[in-house]
Amino acid sequence: MKWPGIIAAYRPYLPFDDQTQIITLNEGNTPLIRANRLAEHLAPRTGLKLYLKYEGLNPTGSFKDRGMTAAITQAVQEGAKSVICASTGNTAASAAAYAARAGLRCLVLVPEGKIALGKLAACLTYGAEVISIQGSFDDGLAMVREIVQRQPVALVNSINPWRLEGQKTGAFEICDQLGGRAPDWHCLPVGNAGNITAYWMGYKQYGKGLPRLLGGQAMGAAPIVRGEVVQQPETVATAIRIGNPARWREAVQALDESGGIITAVSDDDILAAWKLLARLEGVFVEPASATGIAALKQQIDQGEIDPTDKTIVCVLTGHGLKDPETAVSHATTPVTLPANTDSLEQYLTTHP
Ligand code: F0G
């Protein structure tokens, strides 16, 4: 069956009518990958059924496309000619793509020097006006919130409710892919806290059961865990380098309602989980996307989550090619050999 994108696929659950002109790149329908080797590593012989929701396979390489198809569709419906967002990179790339498709002007504010290369490359190529601000994501968000009060430009950050409407479809898909039921635990990274809010909306609306939520924040950017704004957030996971999440209150409510947990993990733990995903399962994500796995490992190790016979889904939010610089700097260097078979054979026999 041809997949029409999340709005057409889940229209009865979304506030769009049949007349709406949908702006889509056929986002969604991402695979839910069973991860037996990783499950065995995290919790040997417990019967843990671990699944990876690989959102990096969306059209612009992150889960943001689910929300962006909805936000841009609505912006066009309301007659907008320009859209704007602050972003650590993925929202910007997604906004840039959907705006291009709709023929809208797109401005993106990104923190100078703290946006991964693949995201910057995408924004520039889609033709967005990239504004590098000498400040953090949080500073950028404050700026765009203010400018939309003064100028006729539509805000497409996740404070825009249409973003959440689109993103909640991730929960619908997971329930569908599990044969019509929610997992026991749902793990994901938390930055601006839009996604955790949207997933919880989705599970509640779909009526196929409710998981407990496990949110992971990076230790250097963990305002919700610490209960206070982080003035200068810092983490290798630049996507979630956020000190004052816009959906903070909603995230805490979702965590409470679900009997969930939010925890902080170190950059080392994030990178270890990121490597495990690639090496045990062949799934390459950007570092932030491994935060849910790192959080799950921590909670199992600490005895806070009992994995026995549980179904657990981890959302992998962005593709590994988004951040090639971090990938290369944390990998071994390639072996260089002369271009002949004897050298190759010598290498093979001396490196058993
Ligand atoms: N993972 C990735 C890869 C992200 O890009 C983000 C957020 C998150 C997780 C966290 O999601 O903010 O809904 O809690 N990126 C935003 C951006 C902030 O601008 O691209 P959240």
Residues whose N, C-alpha, C, O or C-beta is under 5 A from the ligand:
A	BS01	F0G	A86 S87 T88 G89 N90 T91 A92 P189 V190 G191 N192 A193 G194 N195 I196 A239 A288 S289 T317 G318
